[in-house]
Amino acid sequence: MPFRVTGDTIGHMPEPLSTDPYKGVRDFYPDDLAQKEALFARVRQTLALHGYEEYDASPLERTELYEAKTSEEIVNEQTYTFIDRGARNVTLRPEMTPTLARMVAGKRRELAFPLRWFSIGNRFRYERPQKGRLREFYQADVDLIGLPEGEADIEIVALAARILRDFGASEGDFVIRMSARPLLNAACAAAGLKGEAVRQYLRLLDKKSKMTPESFEIALNALTLKNPLDLIENAGAAPEVALEKRRLLDRIEVLKARGVSGVVLDPSITRGFDYYTGMVFEVYDTNPANARALFGGGRYDRLIALFGGDPVPAVGFALGDITLADFIETHALSPRHDFGKPQLYLGTPNPSDIAAAQAFADTLRKEGGRVFVNLTDRTLGDQIKEAVKRGIPLFVAYGADEIANNTVRMKILATGEEAGLPVSELPVRLRAGS
């Protein structure tokens, strides 16, 4: 309820409200937003070059959408779920894949398959905030829908690697750890696990990295006498396991032949979602200073069929802004990006020059220049100080003399260098980033 001043509160004002955001979410001041937008602008560029189209949807979904196939841990422990005023169960989306499946199922007769789609937006999970993990985060979901396993899987994994390389990463900066649900299912069957026991084992394996070896062994022994991972390591004892392992190794060899060298078999990769049906993978940073999973994905061929109709094969991955930014910083891949910032501070010698400066700024904006115009009576010296404080790289004063001579003096604030140039050349200099 908003605070209201009444007769009872006059003379007894409450404590000031906190300026901190809700725990686990972020405020994006202009510089922060520019950094986030710069990250995703690069991602968008890479995806567009590969023929992927952007879509979006509301962050509000019916809760049953996630109860059907999302991880039990996420549904029961990590979702922001509430009853709306119409007595409906509503959840803030913790991930995008179920929404994508719903949208595709809703118009499957009208869409031209295969679909190459991506979405960039915020997701919500109620979990303990820590490095690389917040309660609200932004990510790009990338999906290829309508093609069976094979070339589609190769494209998705190669695209995941391409995004990091387009930020300047080398193959040695990251490793792609790959497994497959059919391989894990075959190993579970060889170990004697069935039905719910298989699901319990996969959930346990997904949590292994967060557990001590001792606690993992205790939980494993409560499920089975045989560890399915051991059967994958020594696949000769189980023909079905050996077959699935060979299929996965062959796919890894194809990826390496096509230039994605940093792919390795790691049967412990499960991904936490119940809807995965085929290949699964996670991308890890190889730098010890940031040795963690960056993002991942996999194949989910039966999710769309939950909405009716025949199954539609699909494969994809999701890339979050927090882990991506940590990766870029750890490897010093990308300098601070001035995405969206003004390039030029247009100063005014006198308040009477403001109208002419605004008109001149509009001509520069038509040419693509990003221009900030002074609207105060401050001196030019103070205007220059303001431009420096705002991080605007260029300064030009524009008044009666500049109008009469049709020339300006451009100052590069980082170096103090000044140069005179005709007014007509200023748009060219701005386009060149000078």
C-alpha positions in Angstrom: 0.0 0.0 0.0 1.5 3.4 -0.9 2.3 5.7 2.0 -0.3 8.5 2.4 0.2 11.7 4.5 -2.8 12.2 6.9 -3.5 14.3 9.9 -2.2 11.5 12.1 1.2 11.3 10.4 2.0 15.0 10.3 4.8 15.6 12.7 5.5 11.9 13.0 6.9 10.9 9.6 7.8 7.2 9.2 11.3 5.9 8.5 12.4 6.5 4.9 11.7 3.6 2.5 14.7 1.6 1.5 16.4 2.4 -1.8 17.6 -1.2 -2.2 15.9 -3.4 -4.9 14.1 -6.6 -3.9 16.6 -9.3 -2.9 18.1 -11.1 -5.9 17.0 -8.7 -8.6 18.9 -5.8 -10.2 18.3 -2.1 -11.0 19.7 -1.2 -14.4 20.9 2.4 -14.4 21.8 3.7 -17.9 25.3 2.4 -17.9 24.2 -1.0 -16.5 21.5 -1.3 -19.1 23.9 -0.3 -21.9 26.2 -3.2 -20.9 23.3 -5.7 -20.9 21.9 -4.5 -24.2 25.4 -4.6 -25.7 25.8 -8.3 -24.7 22.5 -9.2 -26.2 23.0 -7.0 -29.3 26.0 -9.2 -30.1 24.0 -12.4 -29.5 21.2 -11.1 -31.7 23.6 -10.3 -34.5 25.1 -13.8 -34.4 21.6 -15.4 -34.4 20.3 -13.2 -37.2 23.3 -14.3 -39.4 22.2 -17.9 -38.9 18.6 -17.3 -39.9 17.0 -17.2 -36.4 13.9 -15.0 -35.8 13.0 -13.3 -32.5 9.8 -13.9 -30.7 8.4 -12.9 -27.2 5.6 -13.6 -24.8 4.3 -12.4 -21.4 6.3 -13.5 -18.3 2.9 -14.6 -16.7 1.9 -18.2 -17.4 -0.6 -20.7 -16.0 1.1 -22.8 -13.3 0.0 -26.1 -14.9 2.3 -25.3 -17.8 5.3 -26.0 -15.6 3.8 -28.7 -13.5 3.5 -30.9 -16.6 7.1 -31.3 -17.6 9.5 -28.8 -15.8 11.9 -29.9 -13.1 10.1 -30.9 -9.9 12.6 -28.9 -7.9 11.9 -25.7 -9.9 8.1 -26.1 -9.7 8.0 -26.9 -6.0 10.8 -24.8 -4.6 11.9 -22.1 -7.1 8.8 -20.6 -8.8 7.1 -17.3 -8.0 3.5 -18.7 -8.0 0.4 -16.9 -6.7 -3.4 -16.9 -7.0 -4.7 -14.0 -9.1 -7.9 -12.1 -8.5 -9.8 -14.6 -10.7 -8.7 -17.5 -8.5 -6.3 -18.7 -11.1 -2.8 -20.3 -10.3 -0.2 -18.0 -12.0 3.6 -18.3 -12.2 6.2 -15.9 -13.3 8.1 -17.8 -16.0 11.2 -19.6 -14.6 12.2 -20.6 -18.2 11.0 -20.1 -21.7 10.8 -23.5 -23.3 7.3 -24.4 -22.1 6.0 -21.1 -23.3 7.7 -21.7 -26.7 6.0 -25.2 -26.9 2.6 -23.7 -26.1 3.0 -21.0 -28.8 4.2 -23.5 -31.4 1.4 -25.9 -30.6 -1.2 -23.1 -30.8 -0.3 -22.3 -34.4 1.4 -25.4 -35.6 -0.8 -25.6 -38.7 0.1 -22.1 -39.8 3.9 -22.2 -39.1 6.5 -23.1 -41.7 8.8 -25.7 -40.2 11.6 -26.0 -39.3 11.5 -23.0 -37.0 14.6 -21.2 -36.0 13.5 -19.0 -33.2 15.0 -17.1 -30.3 13.7 -15.0 -27.4 15.6 -12.6 -25.0 13.9 -11.6 -21.8 13.7 -11.9 -18.0 13.1 -15.1 -16.1 12.3 -15.6 -12.4 13.4 -18.3 -9.9 13.2 -18.1 -6.1 16.6 -19.4 -5.1 19.5 -18.2 -2.9 21.3 -15.4 -4.7 24.9 -16.1 -5.3 27.7 -15.5 -7.9 26.2 -16.0 -11.3 22.7 -16.7 -10.0 19.9 -14.3 -9.1 16.2 -14.4 -8.6 15.5 -12.4 -11.8 17.8 -13.0 -14.7 17.9 -12.3 -18.4 18.7 -14.9 -21.0 18.5 -15.8 -24.7 16.6 -19.0 -25.5 17.6 -20.4 -28.9 15.6 -23.2 -30.5 15.4 -25.2 -33.7 12.0 -26.9 -34.1 10.7 -29.5 -36.6 13.9 -31.5 -37.4 14.9 -34.8 -35.9 18.2 -35.5 -34.2 21.2 -35.3 -36.4 22.0 -32.1 -38.3 19.8 -30.0 -36.1 21.7 -31.1 -33.0 25.0 -30.3 -34.8 23.8 -26.8 -35.7 22.6 -26.0 -32.2 25.8 -27.0 -30.5 27.9 -25.3 -33.2 25.8 -22.1 -32.7 26.4 -22.2 -29.0 30.1 -22.2 -29.6 29.8 -19.6 -32.4 28.2 -17.1 -30.0 31.1 -17.3 -27.6 33.7 -17.1 -30.4 31.9 -14.0 -31.8 32.7 -12.3 -28.4 36.4 -13.1 -29.1 36.7 -16.4 -27.2 39.0 -19.1 -28.5 38.1 -22.8 -28.4 40.4 -23.3 -25.4 38.4 -20.8 -23.3 35.5 -23.2 -22.9 34.5 -26.8 -23.1 31.2 -28.4 -24.2 30.3 -31.4 -22.1 27.8 -33.6 -23.8 25.6 -36.6 -22.8 22.3 -38.0 -23.9 19.2 -39.1 -22.1 19.0 -42.4 -24.1 22.5 -43.2 -22.9 21.6 -42.5 -19.3 18.3 -44.4 -19.6 20.2 -47.4 -21.1 22.7 -47.3 -18.2 19.9 -47.1 -15.7 18.1 -50.1 -17.2 21.4 -52.1 -17.1 21.8 -51.1 -13.4 18.3 -52.4 -12.7 16.5 -49.1 -12.3 13.0 -48.7 -13.6 10.2 -46.1 -13.7 10.4 -43.6 -10.8 13.8 -44.9 -9.7 15.2 -43.7 -13.0 13.8 -40.2 -12.5 15.2 -40.2 -8.9 18.6 -41.1 -10.2 18.7 -38.4 -12.8 17.6 -35.8 -10.3 20.4 -37.1 -8.0 22.9 -36.9 -10.8 21.9 -33.4 -11.6 22.6 -32.3 -8.0 25.9 -34.2 -7.8 28.1 -31.1 -8.2 26.4 -29.5 -5.2 26.9 -32.5 -3.0 29.8 -34.0 -1.1 31.1 -37.3 -2.5 30.0 -39.0 0.7 26.4 -37.7 0.6 26.2 -38.6 -3.1 27.3 -42.2 -2.4 24.8 -42.5 0.4 21.9 -41.3 -1.8 23.1 -43.5 -4.6 23.3 -46.6 -2.5 19.8 -46.0 -1.4 18.7 -46.3 -5.0 20.8 -49.0 -6.5 23.8 -51.3 -6.0 25.2 -50.4 -9.3 26.2 -46.9 -10.4 24.9 -46.3 -14.0 27.9 -44.0 -14.7 30.3 -47.0 -14.1 28.4 -49.0 -16.7 28.9 -46.2 -19.2 32.6 -46.0 -18.4 32.8 -49.8 -19.0 30.1 -50.0 -21.6 31.3 -53.4 -22.9 29.3 -55.2 -20.2 26.0 -53.8 -21.5 25.4 -53.8 -25.3 22.6 -51.2 -25.3 24.8 -48.8 -23.3 27.7 -49.4 -25.7 25.4 -48.6 -28.7 24.2 -45.3 -27.3 27.7 -44.4 -26.2 29.0 -45.0 -29.7 26.2 -42.9 -31.2 27.1 -40.0 -29.0 30.8 -40.3 -29.7 30.1 -40.3 -33.4 28.2 -37.0 -33.0 31.1 -35.5 -31.1 33.4 -36.5 -33.9 31.2 -34.8 -36.5 31.3 -31.6 -34.4 35.1 -31.7 -34.2 35.3 -32.3 -38.0 33.2 -29.1 -38.5 35.4 -26.9 -36.3 33.9 -27.3 -32.8 36.9 -29.0 -31.2 36.1 -28.5 -27.5 33.4 -31.1 -27.1 33.9 -34.0 -24.7 31.7 -36.9 -23.5 30.5 -36.4 -19.9 27.7 -38.8 -18.9 27.1 -36.9 -15.7 25.5 -34.0 -17.6 21.7 -34.5 -17.2 20.2 -31.0 -17.3 17.5 -30.6 -14.7 14.4 -30.6 -16.8 12.2 -33.6 -17.2 11.3 -32.8 -20.8 14.7 -33.7 -22.3 14.6 -36.8 -24.6 17.9 -36.8 -26.4 21.3 -35.1 -26.5 22.0 -32.7 -23.6 25.0 -30.5 -23.2 26.5 -27.8 -21.0 29.2 -25.2 -21.8 31.9 -24.7 -19.1 34.5 -22.0 -18.6 38.0 -23.5 -18.6 39.5 -20.6 -16.6 40.0 -21.7 -12.9 38.9 -18.2 -11.8 35.4 -18.9 -13.3 35.3 -22.7 -13.4 31.5 -23.2 -13.7 28.7 -24.0 -16.1 27.9 -21.1 -18.4 24.8 -22.4 -20.1 23.3 -25.5 -21.8 20.5 -27.2 -23.5 19.4 -30.3 -25.3 16.7 -32.1 -27.3 13.1 -32.2 -26.2 10.9 -34.1 -28.8 7.7 -34.7 -26.8 7.1 -31.4 -25.0 5.0 -29.8 -27.8 2.7 -32.9 -27.9 1.5 -32.1 -24.4 -0.8 -29.6 -26.0 -2.2 -32.2 -28.4 -1.3 -33.6 -31.8 1.7 -35.5 -32.9 5.1 -34.9 -31.3 7.3 -32.2 -32.9 11.0 -32.7 -32.6 12.9 -29.8 -31.1 16.4 -28.9 -29.8 17.8 -25.7 -28.2 19.7 -24.0 -25.4 19.5 -20.9 -23.2 22.3 -18.4 -22.4 22.0 -16.1 -19.4 23.4 -12.5 -19.2 25.1 -13.0 -15.8 27.2 -16.0 -16.6 28.0 -14.5 -20.1 29.2 -11.3 -18.5 31.3 -13.2 -16.0 32.9 -15.2 -18.9 33.7 -12.1 -20.9 35.2 -10.3 -17.8 37.2 -13.4 -16.8 38.8 -13.7 -20.3 39.0 -9.9 -20.9 37.2 -10.4 -24.2 35.2 -7.3 -24.6 35.9 -3.7 -23.5 33.2 -1.5 -22.0 30.7 -1.0 -24.7 29.1 2.5 -25.1 26.0 1.0 -26.7 23.3 3.7 -26.8 25.4 6.4 -25.1 25.5 9.9 -26.6 28.5 10.4 -28.8 28.5 14.2 -28.8 27.8 16.9 -26.2 26.5 19.9 -28.0 27.3 22.9 -25.9 25.8 26.4 -26.0 27.8 29.5 -25.4 24.6 31.4 -24.3 21.1 30.3 -23.4 19.9 32.2 -26.6 21.8 29.6 -28.6 19.8 26.6 -27.4 17.1 26.8 -30.1 19.7 26.8 -32.9 21.6 24.0 -31.2 18.5 21.9 -30.9 17.8 22.4 -34.6 21.4 21.5 -35.5 21.3 18.4 -33.3 18.2 17.2 -35.2 20.2 17.4 -38.4 22.9 15.3 -36.9 20.4 12.8 -35.5 18.9 12.3 -39.0 22.4 11.1 -40.0 22.5 8.7 -37.1 24.4 10.8 -34.6 23.6 10.4 -30.9 23.6 14.0 -29.5 23.1 15.5 -26.0 22.2 19.2 -26.1 22.9 21.5 -23.1 19.7 23.2 -21.9 21.2 25.2 -19.0 22.9 28.6 -18.6 26.2 27.0 -17.4 29.5 28.2 -18.8 31.2 26.2 -21.5 33.8 25.1 -19.0 31.1 23.6 -16.7 29.4 22.0 -19.7 32.7 20.3 -20.6 32.9 19.0 -17.0 29.4 17.7 -17.3 30.2 15.9 -20.6 33.2 14.2 -18.9 31.1 13.2 -15.9 28.4 11.7 -18.3 31.1 9.8 -20.2 30.3 11.5 -23.5 33.5 11.4 -25.6 33.1 14.4 -27.9 32.3 18.1 -27.2 31.3 20.8 -29.7 30.2 24.4 -28.8 27.5 25.7 -31.2 26.5 29.3 -31.2 26.5 32.5 -33.2 30.1 32.3 -34.3 29.8 28.6 -35.5 26.6 29.5 -37.4 28.2 32.5 -39.1 31.4 30.6 -40.1 29.7 27.2 -40.8 32.5 25.5 -38.8 32.9 24.0 -35.4 35.7 22.9 -33.1 35.4 19.3 -31.9 37.2 18.4 -28.7 38.0 14.8 -27.8 37.6 14.8 -24.1 39.7 11.8 -23.3 42.9 13.4 -24.8 42.0 17.1 -24.9 42.8 17.2 -28.6 40.8 19.8 -30.6 40.3 20.2 -34.3 38.3 22.6 -36.5 36.1 21.2 -39.2 33.2 22.3 -41.5 29.8 21.7 -40.1 29.0 19.3 -43.0 31.8 17.0 -41.9 30.6 16.4 -38.3 28.0 13.7 -39.2 30.8 11.8 -41.0 33.0 12.0 -37.9 30.2 10.7 -35.7 29.5 7.8 -38.0 33.2 6.9 -37.9 33.1 7.0 -34.1 35.7 9.7 -33.9 
